Amino acid sequence: MYDVIILGAGPAGLAAGLYAGRSRMNALLIEKGQDGGQIATTNEIENYPGQIVDEEESGPSLIARMSKQVEKFGCERISDVVQSVELAGDVKKVVCAGGEYEAKTIILATGAHSRPIGCKNEGQYVGKGISFCATCDANFFEDFEVYVVGGGDSAVEEAMYLTNFARKVTIIHRRDELRAAKSIQEKAFANPKMNFMWDSVVEEVGGEGMLGWMDVRNVKTDEITRIEADEDDGIFGLFGFIGFLPNTELFEGQVELENGYILTDDNMATNIPGVFAAGDLRKKSLRQVVTAAADGAIAATQALKYIEHAE
Ligand SMILES: Cc1cc2nc3c(=O)[nH]c(=O)nc-3n(C[C@H](O)[C@H](O)[C@H](O)COP(=O)(O)OP(=O)(O)OC[C@H]3O[C@@H](n4cnc5c(N)ncnc54)[C@H](O)[C@@H]3O)c2cc1C
């Protein structure tokens, strides 16, 4: 029986693991993929306090330090996929592909995932031209043409990162101006490799095995433009950065949700005693590494208090 089981090793889960381990809780952290969650997929992180941007620093390098700290304070780690949870009652149960675990408290920190682009045939071309992670896939498009869907901070920053690899990067945006911060926009407009398709959405994608064409619709005129891969390339890249959806399906019908996001109080407590939530899966005003880490720290501290009161 663990004191606490933490689901997900993004910034929220890692901070919870660090605080739980450091306060000598018998803690287990379960992660299905690589540590760091979303921030491990980006090179650019300029706003985590103390993170100074230079060539050596990135999302993954920040996470590597967080993981090391978690290890140092003795939080147990398992690499597995959480398949179901039983949250009610004094003993919380977590069922993973490789085993079942029990704890007095639980911290839900499974984060969020990219919202799909929403075009016809999208699923067939994910990993075959369509991607949601520039850091992971940019080098596949060295000297190719790349399109980016979105107009917020992430979309524009990731598009500029892609200009280090692709010969041309075009932002496809459904409005006639970007939503990204003005300072980011200025850099994008000054970048000679950047192009813009305004008032546009991707309707359908296709190609023989790999992404070879897409139909883009102008939302004002309804005109469809077919974009085809250059004959010599045979493929182009299409990256989606249009927001996120919380990873809370596993908890539906148990914890209270609003639009899929978990409702908590200021102490990260959900409606179920002993169940806490931290990070991007929570209803909150700012979803960033600094707030995810803060949530994780609070959740672990409150889990300890909950156990002390129960004893
Ligand atoms: C491209 C991009 C750029 C960004 N740039 C910045 C930035 O510059 N500054 C900033 O502060 N923030 C940035 N963010 C936001 C930041 O990454 C998130 O706010 C932060 O990662 C949220 O942390 P989290 O721990 O709540 O969730 P996540 O990072 O989503 O981590 C959740 C973890 O849970 C795991 N998980 C999910 N389901 C299961 C399961 N069933 N079983 C086991 N494990 C599971 C996932 O694999 C993942 O590792 C960026 C995000 C993106 C995508």
Ligand as a Chemical Component Dictionary entry (heavy atoms), coordinates in Angstrom:
data_LIG
# 
_chem_comp.id                   LIG 
_chem_comp.type                 NON-POLYMER 
_chem_comp.pdbx_formal_charge   0 
_chem_comp.three_letter_code    LIG 
# 
loop_
_chem_comp_atom.comp_id 
_chem_comp_atom.atom_id 
_chem_comp_atom.alt_atom_id 
_chem_comp_atom.type_symbol 
_chem_comp_atom.charge 
_chem_comp_atom.model_Cartn_x 
_chem_comp_atom.model_Cartn_y 
_chem_comp_atom.model_Cartn_z 
_chem_comp_atom.pdbx_ordinal 
LIG C1  C1  C 0 4.620  22.833 -28.066 1  
LIG C2  C2  C 0 4.441  23.289 -26.637 2  
LIG C3  C3  C 0 5.172  24.360 -26.163 3  
LIG C4  C4  C 0 5.014  24.784 -24.833 4  
LIG N1  N1  N 0 5.784  25.815 -24.388 5  
LIG C5  C5  C 0 5.723  26.182 -23.090 6  
LIG C6  C6  C 0 6.589  27.192 -22.575 7  
LIG O1  O1  O 0 7.396  27.768 -23.287 8  
LIG N2  N2  N 0 6.482  27.496 -21.255 9  
LIG C7  C7  C 0 5.620  26.866 -20.409 10 
LIG O2  O2  O 0 5.621  27.165 -19.213 11 
LIG N3  N3  N 0 4.774  25.918 -20.878 12 
LIG C8  C8  C 0 4.795  25.556 -22.189 13 
LIG N4  N4  N 0 3.950  24.603 -22.661 14 
LIG C9  C9  C 0 2.903  24.065 -21.751 15 
LIG C10 C10 C 0 3.484  23.021 -20.806 16 
LIG O3  O3  O 0 4.177  22.065 -21.543 17 
LIG C11 C11 C 0 2.342  22.377 -20.015 18 
LIG O4  O4  O 0 1.633  23.374 -19.311 19 
LIG C12 C12 C 0 2.881  21.361 -19.008 20 
LIG O5  O5  O 0 3.656  20.375 -19.646 21 
LIG C13 C13 C 0 1.738  20.685 -18.256 22 
LIG O6  O6  O 0 2.267  19.729 -17.411 23 
LIG P1  P1  P 0 1.399  18.510 -16.845 24 
LIG O7  O7  O 0 2.331  17.736 -15.982 25 
LIG O8  O8  O 0 0.135  19.001 -16.285 26 
LIG O9  O9  O 0 0.946  17.645 -18.118 27 
LIG P2  P2  P 0 1.738  16.990 -19.329 28 
LIG O10 O10 O 0 2.955  17.762 -19.660 29 
LIG O11 O11 O 0 0.700  16.810 -20.385 30 
LIG O12 O12 O 0 2.186  15.573 -18.768 31 
LIG C14 C14 C 0 1.277  14.543 -18.496 32 
LIG C15 C15 C 0 2.001  13.211 -18.453 33 
LIG O13 O13 O 0 1.067  12.170 -18.126 34 
LIG C16 C16 C 0 1.328  11.020 -18.897 35 
LIG N5  N5  N 0 0.119  10.207 -19.052 36 
LIG C17 C17 C 0 -1.056 10.575 -19.656 37 
LIG N6  N6  N 0 -1.944 9.542  -19.611 38 
LIG C18 C18 C 0 -1.315 8.529  -18.970 39 
LIG C19 C19 C 0 -1.719 7.196  -18.623 40 
LIG N7  N7  N 0 -2.942 6.705  -18.926 41 
LIG N8  N8  N 0 -0.836 6.402  -17.980 42 
LIG C20 C20 C 0 0.405  6.878  -17.657 43 
LIG N9  N9  N 0 0.842  8.121  -17.954 44 
LIG C21 C21 C 0 -0.019 8.934  -18.599 45 
LIG C22 C22 C 0 1.788  11.611 -20.242 46 
LIG O14 O14 O 0 2.543  10.660 -20.986 47 
LIG C23 C23 C 0 2.609  12.824 -19.802 48 
LIG O15 O15 O 0 3.975  12.532 -19.629 49 
LIG C24 C24 C 0 4.085  24.137 -23.969 50 
LIG C25 C25 C 0 3.359  23.050 -24.461 51 
LIG C26 C26 C 0 3.526  22.626 -25.781 52 
LIG C27 C27 C 0 2.752  21.436 -26.285 53 
# 
loop_
_chem_comp_bond.comp_id 
_chem_comp_bond.atom_id_1 
_chem_comp_bond.atom_id_2 
_chem_comp_bond.value_order 
_chem_comp_bond.pdbx_ordinal 
LIG C1  C2  SING 1  
LIG C2  C3  SING 2  
LIG C2  C26 DOUB 3  
LIG C3  C4  DOUB 4  
LIG C4  N1  SING 5  
LIG C4  C24 SING 6  
LIG N1  C5  DOUB 7  
LIG C5  C6  SING 8  
LIG C5  C8  SING 9  
LIG C6  O1  DOUB 10 
LIG C6  N2  SING 11 
LIG N2  C7  SING 12 
LIG C7  O2  DOUB 13 
LIG C7  N3  SING 14 
LIG N3  C8  DOUB 15 
LIG C8  N4  SING 16 
LIG N4  C9  SING 17 
LIG N4  C24 SING 18 
LIG C9  C10 SING 19 
LIG C10 O3  SING 20 
LIG C10 C11 SING 21 
LIG C11 O4  SING 22 
LIG C11 C12 SING 23 
LIG C12 O5  SING 24 
LIG C12 C13 SING 25 
LIG C13 O6  SING 26 
LIG O6  P1  SING 27 
LIG P1  O7  DOUB 28 
LIG P1  O8  SING 29 
LIG P1  O9  SING 30 
LIG O9  P2  SING 31 
LIG P2  O10 DOUB 32 
LIG P2  O11 SING 33 
LIG P2  O12 SING 34 
LIG O12 C14 SING 35 
LIG C14 C15 SING 36 
LIG C15 O13 SING 37 
LIG C15 C23 SING 38 
LIG O13 C16 SING 39 
LIG C16 N5  SING 40 
LIG C16 C22 SING 41 
LIG N5  C17 SING 42 
LIG N5  C21 SING 43 
LIG C17 N6  DOUB 44 
LIG N6  C18 SING 45 
LIG C18 C19 SING 46 
LIG C18 C21 DOUB 47 
LIG C19 N7  SING 48 
LIG C19 N8  DOUB 49 
LIG N8  C20 SING 50 
LIG C20 N9  DOUB 51 
LIG N9  C21 SING 52 
LIG C22 O14 SING 53 
LIG C22 C23 SING 54 
LIG C23 O15 SING 55 
LIG C24 C25 DOUB 56 
LIG C25 C26 SING 57 
LIG C26 C27 SING 58 
# 
